Amino acid sequence: MRVIPFEKQPARSSRLFAITFLLVALPFTAVAELGGDATSVLADQAHMKATLKTTQTEAYTVHEIQAPSGTVVREYVSPAGKVFAVAWRGPFLPDLHQVLGASFAPFTQAIQAQKRQRTGHGPVLVQQEGLVVKSGGHARNFFGKAYLPGLLPQGVSAGDIR
């Protein structure tokens, strides 16, 4: 496992890191989980009382769920029906435990290890063989993405996940 500081930030960003870490466990919404299948998209939309916009490309489908709070979660689904990536942006973090699914425990362990290794705090990049998570922002402007490199469809790069 390799943990890379996304960006060194001044000490004031330690509050951001603490807030981000605390909010990780708070459930704001439910969405399809990374590595899971796409069958829960409509249920998630109903649970969030959100709007759903679906965009089809040759390589994948993007299900964009926008909650009334303004938080937008994009679920990237492969032709095989697997959620290979998720991205979020908005005033509130989504429920990362739900979003990351089975990848949540390795993510939180990597954050803890990174916290011990870094002097500054701020945006985080967790890069493991089977999981990449980038997360950052501040109150009322959170953003991030997570993907499973092994599930990326042919011809899709990490840069396509926004």
N, C-alpha and C positions, 0 to 999 in steps of 0.2 A: 504494500500500500504506500502511495506517495501523496503527501499533503503539501500543496504549494500555496503560499500566501498570494492571494489574488492581487492585492495592492497594499503597500504599507501606508498607513494612515496616521495622522497625528493622534495624540492621546485622547482628544475629545471624541474620537470615534469609538472609544471603548464603550460608551453608552449605547451606540448603535449595535455593537456586537452583543452586549448584554440583552438589549431589548429584542434583537432578532432571535437570540437563543431562547429567551423566555417565551416569545410568541410562537416558536416552533411547536410547542406542545398544546397551544390553545386552538381548539377547533372553531374556525369561523365558517367554513363551508366544507362540503364533501365533494370530491371529484374522483374520476377514475384513477386508479393507481398505476404508477409506473411499472411496466412489466405485465400488467393485467390485460384483460380484454376490454373491448369497446362497448360491451353490452350495457354498461351502467350509465352511459352518457345521458340518456333521456331521464333516468331516475335522478341523476345529479342535477340536471337542469331544474327539475321539479322541486327537489329539496332546497336548492339555492334560490328558488323563485326568480330564476335568471332567464336571460334570453340566450338562444343557441343559434350560432351561425356556423354552417359547415362549408368548408372549401375543399374541393377535390383536386389533387394533382396526379400526375402519372405515377409518382412514387409513394404517395401517402395521402391521408385525409386529415385535415385539421378541424377539430371541433372546438370552437371558441365559445366559452360560457362566460357571460358577463352578469355578475351579481348586481343587485340594486345599489350596493355599497360602492360600486365602481371598480371593484377588483375583477380582473379578467384572467381566466385560466385557459390556456390553449393545450389541448391534448392532441398529440401527433400519433396517428394510428397507421400501422403498416397495412399493406394489402392482406396480410395474414390475420388481421384483426387484433394485433397486439399494440398496446400503448408503449412506444419506444422512447417517447420524450414528452415532457410537460414544460410549460413556461408560464410565468405569472407576472403580473404588473398591476399595481393599484395601491390604494390607501391602506389596505390590510393584507397581511400575509394569508394565504390559504392555509388550511390544515395540512402542514407538511407531512405529518404522520400518515394521513390518508393519501396525499399526493404521491409520496415516495413509496408507500406500501412496504414491501419486504426490504427495500433499500434504506429505510429510515434508520434502523439500528446502526448499520455501518456509517451512515452519514453523521449521526450524533457522536459516534466514537471518534470519527475523524475530526470533528469540530473540537472535541475535548482535547485531543492530541495537539491540534493546531494551536489551541488556546495556551497550552503549556509551552509551546515552542516559540510563540511570537511575543514581541514586546508591544507592538501596536495592534490595533483592532480595526475592523472595517469589513469591506467585502471579502467573501470567502470563496475559495476554489478548492473543492475536494475532488481529487482525481485518483481513482482507483482503476484497476484493470477492467472491472465490469460496471463502473458507475462514475459519472461526472456530474457535479452539482456546482453551480455558480449562483451566489445569492448576495444581495446587497440592498442598499437604499437607506432610507431614514423614515421617520414617522410620516405617514401619508404618502409615501412614495417608495414602495417596496417593489423589487423586481428580482427575477431569477429564472434559471432553467436547470433542468436535470434530464440526463439521457443515459441510455444503456448502449454503449458503443457496439456491443455484440448484436443488438437488434436493429441498428440503423439499416434501412433498406438500401439496396445497391444504388449508388449515385447520390445519396443524401449525405451531407456533411453537417458537422456541428453548427456551422454558420447558418444553416437553413432554419435552425430552431430559434425563434424569436418570440 
